[in-house]
Amino acid sequence: MKKSELYFYTINYPKYEESLARLEIRYLFGREPQDKHIFSDFYIPTSRSAFIKECISVIYSGGSLEDIVHQIERDKLQYDNFKVRYVKHEDDTVAYEERLKADSAVGYVIIGEAKLHDPDIVLGITHVNGRWIFGEYEKNNMEWQSREVKPYNYSNALGVRTGRALVNLAAAHNSDCRLVDPCCGIGTVVMEAQSMGLSVKGFEINPLIGENAKKNLEYFGFRDVITIGDMHYIKENFDTAIVDLPYGLFNPTTLETQVAIMKTARRISDRAIIVTMENMDEHIRAAGFDIVDRCFVTKGKFTRYISICK
């Protein structure tokens, strides 16, 4: 089989995470999606982002379903223990009966045995932008969801989806980057970075929270890379700091403390992803950063402002 040179991704997000999702997709794929799907000429694992649903590694495309069927027959495409799945996306206008017809027509001409339950490979077909596409199908394995419920958690902690997106904003395609979370709390960002195979360290000044973060990492099988101590004593340098500024829910926090954290983040990192509970542009710039991108996440009464800084 020829190597795919085109990949079709479906995307999904709740309204309150739209700003974050669209920015993350832009950092991963190099452009912002116009709809809840995107084509790419390079591959990104579907489970890299909580906002990617599915992927078709395109083998054939055509103006009609018959074009796809003809190409499969021409190449004598062969799979063992396969299943064909129609991939419905948000802008799809294909009727249910036609979707069933597509599954059947494609499956019929593939050489090999079909296996509807627990197949060895799933093949996807769909209609998008006036054309039909067909290829190998991959679904987000949602492995990250298992970390939504941690042994130790706090109501104000970053959610896994947000933490995962922050890591993607920080790393994008640089698998060699070194990340730091200098106010790591219960360790969400540290765990999501490790789950992607990235180099990361965490620091937490509160001994109780730091110990709980270590227990969370151990519970999920991650390496303990968390230091309990004051971030202002960090001597290393990192590519990007991911900073969820404390805002005084459990411990008193002053503006002076928040500004000091941002200044230290500037000292120890080339870039920073700074998360605040209010607009702090003036103070971010005063700490020595330029804000190059931004988004937000709103849920209930809370809005998290996310600034990408250099």
N, C-alpha and C positions, 0 to 999 in steps of 0.2 A: 504493500500500500504506500502511496506517496505521502510524504510529510505534509501536514497541513500548513498553509501559508496564511490562513485567515481563521479567526476565532470569533464566535458570536456569544456574547454574554447577556443574560437577563439580570436585571438589578431590581431590588425591592427595598423599601425603607418606609417607616411610618413618617407622617408629616412632620412630627417634632424633631426628627433626625435628618430631614431632607438637606439642610444646609451642610451638615457634616458629611453626609453620604456623598453628595455631589462633589465636594472638595476632595474627599479621599479618592474617589474614582478618577478625578482629574490628575491627582498625583501618581496614581498607579498606571493609568493608561495614556497620560499626556494630553488629554482633552476632557472637557466636561460633557456628559451625555445630554443629548437633547430630549430623549425619552428614557424610559426605564429599560433600555437595552443599549448595547454598544458593540461595534465591531473593532477588532484589534488585529494587527499583523504580527503580534507577538503573544506568547502564552503567559498567563498568570494563573496559578492554581485557584480553583473556585473557592476553596476554603480560606484563602488568604484574607478575605474581607467578609465581615458579617453581612454586608449589603449585596454581595454577589450571590445569586441563586443557582444558576446553571450555566453550562458552557457547551457549545457544539464546536468541535474542531472540524472545520468545514472540509469535506472531501469533494463534494459536488455542489454546484449551484446551477439553476436554470430558470427559464421564464415560466415553466409549467411543471406540474407533477410528472407529466409524461417525459419531460426532459431528464428529470432525475432518474426515473425508471430506466430510460434508454441508456444512460451512462453507466448505471449499475450492471445492466445486461451486457453492455459492450466490454466492460472490464472484467466480467465474470467475478464480481466482488464476492468474497467468501469469508464467513465467520462461523465459528462453532458456538453453540449455546448462547445465541444472541436474542435480544429483545429490541423491537423498534418502538420508540416513544415519540409522540407528537409533542413538541415543546410549545406550549401556549404562553404568549407574553401579553403585556398590557395593551399593546396596540394591534393585537391580532383580530382579524375580522373573519377568519375562516370558520364556517359553521361546523357544529359538532359532527354531523354526518360526513362532511368532507375530511375532517381530521381522522376519523375512523378509516375512511377510504385510503388516506395517505399511509397510515400505519400498515394496512393490509397490502396495498399495492407494492410498497417498498419491501416489506418482509417476504413477499411471495417470490421476488426475483433474486434475492440474496441466496447464494449457494451455501448450504449448511443447515444444521438443525436449530430451529427456534426453541427458546426456553423462556417461558413467560415468568416463571417463579425462580428467583435467585439466579439470574443469567450471569454468564461470565463477562459479558460486555453489553452495554446499552447503546443503541444507535438513535440519534435524534434527527427529526425532520421538522421543519417549520416554514412558515411563509412570512417574509418580512420585507418591507420596502418594495413590494411588487414582485419579489422573486422568491423562489423556493431554495432552501439550503438543506443539505444532509451531511451528517458526519458522526463521529464518535461523541458520545454524550457523557458529561460529567456533572454531578450534582454536589453542591456544598455539603460536606459531611457533618457540618454543624458541631464538630468536636469541641469547639470553644464554649458551646452552651453548657457543658458539664461544669464549667467554672462560674456560672451565674450564682450558684449556691455554694458558698464557701463555709468552712468550719467557723471562721471568724469574719464578721462583716460589720459595716457601719452604714447607717442610712444615707450618709452624705458621700459615700465612696463612689468613685467612678464605676459605671457599669462596664461589663465586659465588652459590649459592642463599642462603646465610646473609647475604652482603653485600647482596643484593637485598632480602631481607626487612628488614634493618636500615634500609635507605633508606625502605622503605614504612612502617615504624614511625615513622620520623623525620618523613616528609612527609605521609603519609596523603593527604588531598585538597587540601592547600595547595601548589598548583603554583608559587606565588610565594615559597616559603620559601627561606632561604639556609642551606645546610648547610656544615659544616666537619668534616673528619677530621684532627685535629691530630697523629695518630700513624699516618699513612696507609700505611706499609709499602710493598707493591708496587702499591698503588693500586686494589684491588678495589672498595672502597666508592665511590671517586671515579668510576671507570668506570661502575658501575651507576647512580649518580645522574645522570651525564651521559646515559646511554642512555635515561633517562626524561625528559630535557629539563629537569632541575633545576639550579639554581645551586649549585655546590659548589666548595670549595677544599680542598686537602690540604697538609699540612706533614709533613716527615720530617727528623729530626735527623741520621740516619746518611747521609752523602753517597753511599756506594755503593748503599745500598738506594733512596735518593731518585732517583739517576740511573737505576736499573733500573725504577723506577716510571714515570719519564718515558718511557723506551723502550717500556714496555708500553702506555702511552696512545697513543704515536705509532703503534705497530704496529696497534692497533685503530681508529685514525682519530679519537681523541678529542683535545680541546684540552688543552694542557699547563697545568694550573691548580695544579701542585704547586710549593711553595717548599721548598727544602732549607734548613732552619734550625730553631732552637729555638722550639717552640710558645709558650714563656713570654714571647716578645717580640711575640706577636700583638696588634695594636692594634684590629682590627675586632671588631664584634659580629655574632653569627649567631643564627638562630632555634633551630637544634639542632646540637649536636656529637655525632658518632658516634665513640666512643672505645673502641678495642680495646686495653686496657691491656697494655703490654709486660710479659712475665713472665720475662725473663732467659734465653731459650733460646740466643740468639746474643750478647747483650751483658748484662753484670751489671746487674740491676735490683733495687732495694731497695724496701721498703715506703714509705720516705720519698719516693722518686722517684715511685711510683705515686700517692701522696696528693697530691703537688705537681701532677701532671698533672690529677687530678680537680679540684683547686682552681682551676687555670687554666681548665679547661673550664667551671666555674661562672662565672668572670669574663667569659668571652667569649661565652657562649650562654645563652639563656633555658631551654632544655631540653637533656637529654643522654641518649643511649643508651649505656650503659656496659657493656662486655663484659669479664668477669673469668674467671680460671681457678679461683677459689674464692669462697666467700661473703664479700663485703667490704661488707656493709650498713652496718656501724658506721663504716667509713671514708668511704663514700659520703655518709652523713648528716653526718659531721664536716666534709666539704668544702662543706656548705651545700645539699645536695640533699634533696628528699623523693622517695622511691621510690613511684611511682604504679602501676606494673605490672611484671611480671617473667615471664620464661620461661627455658628452658634448651635447650641442644643437647648431646646426649651421643653420642660416637662413640669406640668402643674404650675406652681408659682415660681419655680426656679429656672433661671437661664444661665447656662454656662457659655461664656465668651471664650473662643479659642483663637489665639493669635499666633501665626507662624512668623517667627522673628529671626533676623540675621544681625 
